């Protein structure tokens, strides 16, 4: 399954890069990319674990940039 989500309050491109790297390290993630300009996150993972992967991605992003929010 591949889904795209929007960011709110994504502060800088460096933080976006750090978030992308952290999300790619989550077990079950096939691919992940963040477009800083468009404020979009695209995650690809298996259907069976997608919700768990998304939850971990949200936590990883909050850890890097606490004010940032992924619009689910």
The first five atom37 places (N, CA, C, CB, O) and aatype in JSON, in Angstrom:
{
  "aatype": [20, 20, 20, 20, 20, 20, 20, 20, 20, 20, 20, 20, 20, 20, 20, 20, 20, 20, 20, 20, 20, 20, 20, 20, 20, 20, 20, 20, 20, 20, 20, 20, 20, 20, 20, 20, 20, 20, 20, 20, 20, 20, 20, 20, 20, 20, 20, 20, 20, 20, 20, 20, 20, 20, 20, 20, 20, 20, 20, 20, 20, 20, 20, 20, 20, 20, 20, 20, 20, 20, 20, 20],
  "atom_mask": [
    [1, 1, 1, 1, 1],
    [1, 1, 1, 1, 1],
    [1, 1, 1, 1, 1],
    [1, 1, 1, 1, 1],
    [1, 1, 1, 1, 1],
    [1, 1, 1, 1, 1],
    [1, 1, 1, 1, 1],
    [1, 1, 1, 1, 1],
    [1, 1, 1, 1, 1],
    [1, 1, 1, 1, 1],
    [1, 1, 1, 1, 1],
    [1, 1, 1, 1, 1],
    [1, 1, 1, 1, 1],
    [1, 1, 1, 1, 1],
    [1, 1, 1, 1, 1],
    [1, 1, 1, 1, 1],
    [1, 1, 1, 1, 1],
    [1, 1, 1, 1, 1],
    [1, 1, 1, 1, 1],
    [1, 1, 1, 1, 1],
    [1, 1, 1, 1, 1],
    [1, 1, 1, 1, 1],
    [1, 1, 1, 1, 1],
    [1, 1, 1, 1, 1],
    [1, 1, 1, 1, 1],
    [1, 1, 1, 1, 1],
    [1, 1, 1, 1, 1],
    [1, 1, 1, 1, 1],
    [1, 1, 1, 1, 1],
    [1, 1, 1, 1, 1],
    [1, 1, 1, 1, 1],
    [1, 1, 1, 1, 1],
    [1, 1, 1, 1, 1],
    [1, 1, 1, 1, 1],
    [1, 1, 1, 1, 1],
    [1, 1, 1, 1, 1],
    [1, 1, 1, 1, 1],
    [1, 1, 1, 1, 1],
    [1, 1, 1, 1, 1],
    [1, 1, 1, 1, 1],
    [1, 1, 1, 1, 1],
    [1, 1, 1, 1, 1],
    [1, 1, 1, 1, 1],
    [1, 1, 1, 1, 1],
    [1, 1, 1, 1, 1],
    [1, 1, 1, 1, 1],
    [1, 1, 1, 1, 1],
    [1, 1, 1, 1, 1],
    [1, 1, 1, 1, 1],
    [1, 1, 1, 1, 1],
    [1, 1, 1, 1, 1],
    [1, 1, 1, 1, 1],
    [1, 1, 1, 1, 1],
    [1, 1, 1, 1, 1],
    [1, 1, 1, 1, 1],
    [1, 1, 1, 1, 1],
    [1, 1, 1, 1, 1],
    [1, 1, 1, 1, 1],
    [1, 1, 1, 1, 1],
    [1, 1, 1, 1, 1],
    [1, 1, 1, 1, 1],
    [1, 1, 1, 1, 1],
    [1, 1, 1, 1, 1],
    [1, 1, 1, 1, 1],
    [1, 1, 1, 1, 1],
    [1, 1, 1, 1, 1],
    [1, 1, 1, 1, 1],
    [1, 1, 1, 1, 1],
    [1, 1, 1, 1, 1],
    [1, 1, 1, 1, 1],
    [1, 1, 1, 1, 1],
    [1, 1, 1, 1, 1]
  ],
  "atom_positions": [
    [[0.86, -1.17, 0.0], [0.0, 0.0, 0.0], [0.91, 1.24, 0.0], [-0.98, 0.0, 1.24], [1.92, 1.29, 0.7]],
    [[0.52, 2.2, -0.79], [1.26, 3.45, -0.87], [0.29, 4.59, -0.62], [1.97, 3.61, -2.26], [-0.74, 4.7, -1.28]],
    [[0.64, 5.45, 0.35], [-0.23, 6.58, 0.67], [0.61, 7.84, 0.84], [-1.04, 6.31, 1.96], [1.79, 7.79, 1.18]],
    [[-0.05, 8.97, 0.57], [0.6, 10.27, 0.72], [-0.16, 11.08, 1.76], [0.65, 11.03, -0.64], [-1.39, 11.1, 1.78]],
    [[0.6, 11.75, 2.62], [0.04, 12.56, 3.69], [0.64, 13.96, 3.64], [0.29, 11.91, 5.07], [1.73, 14.16, 3.1]],
    [[-0.08, 14.9, 4.19], [0.36, 16.29, 4.23], [0.97, 16.6, 5.6], [-0.82, 17.25, 3.92], [0.57, 16.04, 6.61]],
    [[1.93, 17.5, 5.6], [2.53, 17.98, 6.85], [1.95, 19.34, 7.22], [4.07, 18.07, 6.73], [1.61, 20.14, 6.34]],
    [[1.85, 19.6, 8.49], [1.58, 20.94, 9.02], [2.79, 21.34, 9.84], [0.25, 20.98, 9.88], [3.32, 20.54, 10.62]],
    [[3.24, 22.57, 9.67], [4.34, 23.15, 10.43], [5.67, 22.41, 10.25], [3.99, 23.17, 11.88], [6.43, 22.24, 11.2]],
    [[5.94, 21.99, 9.02], [7.24, 21.39, 8.71], [8.23, 22.53, 8.57], [7.19, 20.52, 7.4], [8.13, 23.34, 7.65]],
    [[9.18, 22.61, 9.49], [10.03, 23.78, 9.63], [11.14, 23.96, 8.63], [10.61, 23.77, 10.92], [11.32, 25.06, 8.09]],
    [[11.91, 22.9, 8.36], [13.06, 23.09, 7.48], [13.37, 21.83, 6.69], [14.28, 23.5, 8.29], [12.94, 20.74, 7.05]],
    [[14.11, 22.01, 5.61], [14.45, 20.89, 4.73], [15.36, 19.89, 5.44], [15.11, 21.41, 3.45], [15.28, 18.69, 5.2]],
    [[16.23, 20.39, 6.3], [17.13, 19.49, 7.03], [16.34, 18.54, 7.93], [18.14, 20.3, 7.88], [16.62, 17.35, 7.98]],
    [[15.35, 19.07, 8.63], [14.5, 18.23, 9.49], [13.71, 17.23, 8.64], [13.53, 19.11, 10.31], [13.55, 16.08, 9.03]],
    [[13.23, 17.66, 7.49], [12.51, 16.76, 6.59], [13.4, 15.61, 6.15], [11.98, 17.53, 5.36], [12.95, 14.46, 6.08]],
    [[14.65, 15.9, 5.87], [15.6, 14.87, 5.47], [15.84, 13.88, 6.62], [16.92, 15.51, 5.04], [15.9, 12.67, 6.4]],
    [[15.98, 14.4, 7.83], [16.17, 13.54, 9.0], [14.95, 12.66, 9.23], [16.47, 14.38, 10.25], [15.08, 11.49, 9.58]],
    [[13.75, 13.22, 9.04], [12.52, 12.45, 9.21], [12.44, 11.33, 8.16], [11.29, 13.37, 9.1], [12.1, 10.19, 8.49]],
    [[12.75, 11.66, 6.93], [12.72, 10.68, 5.86], [13.65, 9.51, 6.17], [13.11, 11.32, 4.51], [13.27, 8.35, 6.0]],
    [[14.85, 9.81, 6.62], [15.81, 8.77, 6.98], [15.28, 7.9, 8.11], [17.16, 9.4, 7.39], [15.4, 6.68, 8.06]],
    [[14.7, 8.52, 9.14], [14.15, 7.77, 10.27], [13.0, 6.87, 9.85], [13.69, 8.73, 11.36], [12.9, 5.73, 10.3]],
    [[12.13, 7.37, 8.99], [10.98, 6.58, 8.53], [11.45, 5.39, 7.69], [10.01, 7.45, 7.72], [10.88, 4.3, 7.8]],
    [[12.45, 5.59, 6.87], [12.96, 4.49, 6.03], [13.52, 3.35, 6.87], [14.03, 5.01, 5.09], [13.54, 2.21, 6.41]],
    [[13.98, 3.64, 8.09], [14.56, 2.62, 8.97], [13.49, 1.8, 9.71], [15.47, 3.29, 9.98], [13.83, 0.8, 10.34]],
    [[12.24, 2.21, 9.64], [11.16, 1.49, 10.33], [10.92, 0.15, 9.63], [9.84, 2.34, 10.37], [10.81, 0.09, 8.4]],
    [[10.84, -0.92, 10.43], [10.57, -2.24, 9.87], [9.24, -2.23, 9.13], [10.56, -3.31, 10.97], [8.24, -1.73, 9.65]],
    [[9.23, -2.78, 7.93], [8.01, -2.86, 7.14], [7.88, -1.78, 6.08], [6.84, -2.79, 8.04], [7.02, -1.87, 5.21]],
    [[8.73, -0.76, 6.14], [8.67, 0.33, 5.16], [9.4, -0.11, 3.89], [9.29, 1.65, 5.73], [10.59, -0.44, 3.93]],
    [[8.7, -0.1, 2.77], [9.31, -0.42, 1.48], [10.01, 0.82, 0.92], [8.25, -0.93, 0.47], [11.12, 0.73, 0.4]],
    [[9.34, 1.97, 1.05], [9.94, 3.23, 0.62], [9.25, 4.38, 1.36], [9.82, 3.41, -0.92], [8.11, 4.27, 1.8]],
    [[9.98, 5.47, 1.47], [9.45, 6.68, 2.09], [10.15, 7.87, 1.49], [9.63, 6.65, 3.64], [11.36, 7.85, 1.26]],
    [[9.37, 8.93, 1.22], [9.97, 10.15, 0.71], [9.18, 11.35, 1.22], [10.03, 10.14, -0.83], [7.96, 11.3, 1.38]],
    [[9.9, 12.42, 1.45], [9.29, 13.67, 1.89], [9.65, 14.74, 0.87], [9.76, 14.08, 3.34], [10.82, 14.94, 0.54]],
    [[8.63, 15.42, 0.38], [8.83, 16.56, -0.5], [8.64, 17.8, 0.37], [7.83, 16.55, -1.74], [7.52, 18.17, 0.72]],
    [[9.75, 18.44, 0.7], [9.7, 19.59, 1.6], [8.89, 20.75, 1.01], [11.12, 20.06, 1.93], [8.11, 21.38, 1.72]],
    [[9.08, 21.02, -0.26], [8.39, 22.14, -0.9], [6.87, 21.94, -0.87], [8.87, 22.3, -2.35], [6.12, 22.87, -0.57]],
    [[6.42, 20.74, -1.2], [4.99, 20.43, -1.24], [4.43, 20.06, 0.13], [4.73, 19.31, -2.22], [3.21, 19.94, 0.31]],
    [[5.33, 19.86, 1.11], [4.93, 19.44, 2.46], [4.16, 18.12, 2.42], [4.06, 20.53, 3.14], [3.1, 17.99, 3.03]],
    [[4.72, 17.13, 1.68], [4.07, 15.83, 1.5], [5.0, 14.7, 1.92], [3.63, 15.65, 0.04], [6.2, 14.74, 1.68]],
    [[4.41, 13.69, 2.54], [5.09, 12.46, 2.91], [4.44, 11.32, 2.16], [5.05, 12.23, 4.46], [3.21, 11.17, 2.2]],
    [[5.23, 10.51, 1.48], [4.72, 9.32, 0.81], [5.39, 8.11, 1.44], [4.98, 9.38, -0.73], [6.61, 8.01, 1.5]],
    [[4.55, 7.19, 1.92], [5.04, 5.97, 2.56], [4.47, 4.77, 1.8], [4.64, 5.92, 4.07], [3.3, 4.75, 1.41]],
    [[5.33, 3.78, 1.6], [4.88, 2.52, 1.01], [5.26, 1.4, 1.96], [5.51, 2.29, -0.42], [6.42, 1.26, 2.35]],
    [[4.25, 0.58, 2.32], [4.46, -0.56, 3.21], [3.38, -1.59, 2.92], [4.43, -0.12, 4.72], [2.38, -1.3, 2.26]],
    [[3.58, -2.79, 3.43], [2.58, -3.84, 3.23], [1.29, -3.47, 3.95], [3.11, -5.2, 3.73], [1.31, -2.85, 5.01]],
    [[0.17, -3.87, 3.36], [-1.15, -3.56, 3.93], [-1.28, -4.02, 5.38], [-2.24, -4.2, 3.09], [-1.84, -3.3, 6.21]],
    [[-0.78, -5.21, 5.68], [-0.95, -5.81, 7.0], [-0.29, -5.0, 8.12], [-0.4, -7.21, 7.0], [-0.75, -5.04, 9.26]],
    [[0.77, -4.28, 7.8], [1.5, -3.53, 8.83], [1.44, -2.03, 8.62], [2.94, -3.98, 8.87], [2.12, -1.28, 9.33]],
    [[0.65, -1.57, 7.67], [0.66, -0.14, 7.33], [0.29, 0.76, 8.5], [-0.29, 0.11, 6.18], [0.96, 1.77, 8.72]],
    [[-0.75, 0.42, 9.25], [-1.16, 1.26, 10.38], [-0.07, 1.36, 11.44], [-2.45, 0.72, 11.01], [0.17, 2.42, 12.01]],
    [[0.59, 0.24, 11.7], [1.69, 0.23, 12.67], [2.86, 1.08, 12.17], [2.17, -1.23, 12.94], [3.45, 1.84, 12.94]],
    [[3.18, 0.94, 10.9], [4.26, 1.73, 10.3], [3.94, 3.23, 10.38], [4.48, 1.31, 8.82], [4.8, 4.04, 10.72]],
    [[2.7, 3.57, 10.07], [2.29, 4.97, 10.11], [2.4, 5.54, 11.52], [0.87, 5.12, 9.59], [2.85, 6.67, 11.7]],
    [[1.99, 4.76, 12.5], [2.08, 5.19, 13.9], [3.54, 5.46, 14.29], [1.46, 4.14, 14.82], [3.84, 6.45, 14.95]],
    [[4.43, 4.56, 13.89], [5.86, 4.74, 14.18], [6.43, 5.95, 13.43], [6.65, 3.46, 13.8], [7.3, 6.64, 13.96]],
    [[5.95, 6.19, 12.22], [6.41, 7.34, 11.44], [6.0, 8.64, 12.11], [5.84, 7.28, 10.01], [6.79, 9.58, 12.18]],
    [[4.78, 8.69, 12.61], [4.31, 9.88, 13.33], [5.2, 10.15, 14.55], [2.82, 9.71, 13.77], [5.59, 11.29, 14.8]],
    [[5.51, 9.11, 15.3], [6.36, 9.26, 16.49], [7.77, 9.71, 16.12], [6.43, 7.93, 17.27], [8.35, 10.55, 16.79]],
    [[8.3, 9.15, 15.04], [9.65, 9.53, 14.59], [9.7, 10.99, 14.2], [10.09, 8.65, 13.41], [10.65, 11.7, 14.53]],
    [[8.68, 11.46, 13.5], [8.63, 12.87, 13.09], [8.49, 13.79, 14.29], [7.47, 13.1, 12.12], [9.14, 14.84, 14.34]],
    [[7.66, 13.42, 15.25], [7.48, 14.25, 16.47], [8.79, 14.36, 17.24], [6.39, 13.65, 17.38], [9.09, 15.4, 17.82]],
    [[9.56, 13.28, 17.25], [10.83, 13.27, 17.98], [11.83, 14.25, 17.35], [11.43, 11.85, 18.01], [12.59, 14.9, 18.05]],
    [[11.81, 14.34, 16.02], [12.73, 15.21, 15.3], [12.25, 16.66, 15.32], [12.91, 14.73, 13.86], [13.05, 17.57, 15.56]],
    [[10.97, 16.87, 15.07], [10.42, 18.22, 15.05], [9.06, 18.21, 15.79], [10.26, 18.73, 13.56], [8.03, 17.93, 15.18]],
    [[9.08, 18.5, 17.09], [7.88, 18.36, 17.93], [6.64, 19.15, 17.46], [8.21, 18.8, 19.31], [5.52, 18.71, 17.7]],
    [[6.82, 20.27, 16.8], [5.69, 21.08, 16.37], [5.06, 20.58, 15.06], [6.12, 22.51, 16.2], [3.95, 20.98, 14.71]],
    [[5.76, 19.71, 14.36], [5.29, 19.21, 13.07], [4.21, 18.15, 13.27], [6.47, 18.64, 12.27], [4.25, 17.37, 14.21]],
    [[3.25, 18.15, 12.35], [2.15, 17.2, 12.43], [1.88, 16.6, 11.06], [0.88, 17.88, 12.98], [1.85, 17.31, 10.05]],
    [[1.67, 15.28, 11.04], [1.27, 14.61, 9.81], [-0.25, 14.58, 9.82], [1.88, 13.15, 9.69], [-0.86, 14.07, 10.76]],
    [[-0.86, 15.12, 8.79], [-2.32, 15.16, 8.69], [-2.79, 13.79, 8.19], [-2.81, 16.32, 7.74], [-2.52, 13.41, 7.05]],
    [[-3.49, 13.08, 9.06], [-3.93, 11.72, 8.7], [-5.33, 11.73, 8.13], [-3.88, 10.81, 9.91], [-5.85, 10.67, 7.78]]
  ]
}
